[in-house]
Amino acid sequence: MEMSLLVEVVDDRRMVLESFNSIGSEVSLLSFFSFDFFLFWYDLNHIFFQWFKI
């Protein structure tokens, strides 16, 4: 009885860990894309400012 309960707890923890891992990978992917977008936006503004200066 206790052993099966322990297995259930371990399974629950594993599920929680897997969901956290998937959330973490999604967040890191999102931050990478937002950083990429920020660099692109910065380059775009830089080009515009150079263009207006000329």
Residue, then its C-alpha position, 0 to 999 in steps of 0.5 A: m500500500e505504502m509502496s504504491l503511494l510512493v510510486e504515485v508521488v514520484d510519478d507526480r513529481r516527474m510530471v511536474l518536473e517535465s511540465f516545468n522543463s517544457i515551460g522553461s524551454e518555451v520561456s528561453l525560446l521566447s526570450f531568445f526570440s525577443f532578444d533577436f527582435f530587439l537587436f533587429w529593431y535596434d539595427l533598424n533604428h540605427i539605419f533610420f537615424q543614419w539615413f536621416k542624418i544624411 
